[in-house]
Structure formats: C-alpha cells, structure tokens
Amino acid sequence: MKKVLIVGALGMLGHDLLKVFAKGYEVIGVDKEEVDITRQGATLKIVKEIAPTVVINAAGYTDVDGCEKKMRKAFAVNGEGARNLAKGCRDNGAKLVYISTDYIFDGEKKTPYRESDTPNPLNIYGESKLMGERYIEDLLDDFLIVRTQWLYGQHGRNFVETILALARERDIIEVVHDQKGSPTYTADLSKVIVALIRKDLKGTFHVSNKGSCSWYDFALESVRLAGVSGVKIVPVSSADLNRPAKRPLYSVFNCQRLEQEADIEMRPWQTALQDYFDRRGNR
C-alpha cells in the first residue's frame, strides 16, 4: 500500500485530501505544528522518518494581500518550503505534488491559459508560488504541479462563506466584476489529485471546475443558492477596491491536458457549488 504524506493537512484542501486518500492508501497528515517547511533540516528529517511514496504539498501562505506586506514569509513558505520538500522527496525517492495557482499569470491573455503559457506574476503571492514551481522542476523528475484557482470547501474560510456572512450584516455588498476565473471545489480537486497519482502522471496540470465567471457572478450564485434575500450585490471594479496586491483580470484555465491524458472532465462550477450547498449543513 502506498504511503501518502499530506503537508498542510489542517487546511481547507488538506482536509479533503485526507478524506479521499483514506481509501486505498496509508495516509499521514502533518501541519505547521509538526513541521516548519521553511526549516530545511526539520523538513528533510520528517520526510526521511515517514518515508512516504508520495508527498503532497498543500501548505502555503495564501493571504494574497498579506504577501505584499510579508514578502519574506511568502517566499520562505511558498518558495523555499517547496524546495525543502522537493529535496526530501529527491533524497527518499518520493513523488511530490505541489499545489500552485492561477496567480502566476498576468491575466493579459484573452483565451484560457495552457500549462505551456509563459508565467508573469503581478503580485508577491504569484511570484513566490512560481519560485516553488521552479525549484521543483530543477530538483525532481517525478513531480506533479497542480495549478488551481478560486478554491472553496467545507473546511475553512472561503469566498462563499465570507459573502454569506456579509449578507447577514449588510444591505449592500460590493464585489469585483472585472476579474474572471473558475471557482473550484476542493472536494473535486482532491479527487483529481488522487486520479493523477493513480495514473502515475507527471508534470504540470491545470485543474479547475468547468466554465468561468466573475467574483460578482460567484457572489450572486452563492446568495441565490443560500436562499438569502434582502441584500443587494453591487458590481465594482478592481480599481475601486484598490487592494494591496494586483490581481489578474483573466485567469481562466484550459484543462485540455487533464481531459486528454487523465481522461478527466471537471463538472461545471455551478454544479459543484450546488453540491457544496447540499453538503453545507455538515460543516
């Protein structure tokens, strides 16, 4: 039985990964309390002691605006942490799966991004995640870089719950309408990661639920499915919000490689969101 080590197991994605890998694998989850991946010695030690077949790096400093203020932390966790885990995998013959982001792209493209498109991050978060990708590509042959976007799930803070919380407090909520991407359910993403490992695939894959929308559209659909009334969702531009980190205006993925090589077609984001709400009572 393959042994899978999930780093960042207490996070939103980590919870779902633990659940899906519990069937058919020996799965071990650790978080920052057990290992600080920015410390190379400690990281190499835990990988050696656990001796996994596969390591999934779901850890990360994902506060996009926070990364602008804490650049050192962003590069330490997202870049050097990825390097340390890659070294541990290289030394112990393990496969590494790294969870990356659409924010490595600048959003200037008008058609969905392919894995081969040239990265050009607009913010520190994107730069730090791209650094992690580069380290992995340099150090390993057996790796998966899974780029995803706009994650939400049952375990942790996410856009859907933020909007619903605001809807209970306010009559009007302003949401950006000029950033376009694909909301992705962590339960779906976790199943894809299992499938990629079972098929022993390698390299970079774009994984997101099918279709695209703006954050404004996403908010409207979330409020509708929650049955919330009495709140008005108002579209605003990214410039109006003036947030510390610049975001790509268009970061939709082309998932053709996933469909062709893994024979996996993601379900529409609206269907996945409905499923999220159907299971939401168990949060």
Buried (B, 14 or more C-beta within 10 A) or exposed (E): EBBBBBBBBBBBBBBBBBBBBEEEBBBBBBBBEEBBBBBBEBBBEBBEEBEBBBBBBBBBBBBBBBBBEBEEBBBBBBBBBBBBBBBBBBEBEBBBBBBBBBBBBBBEBEEBBBBEBEBBBBBBBBBBBBBBBBBBBEBBEEBBBBBBBBBBBBBBEBBBBBBBEBBEEEEEBBBBBBBBBBBBBBBBBBBBBBBBBEEEBBEBBBBBBBBBBBBBBBBBBBBEBBEBEEBEBEBBEBEEEEEEBBBBBBBBBBBEBBEEBBEBEBBEBBBBBBBBBEEBEEE
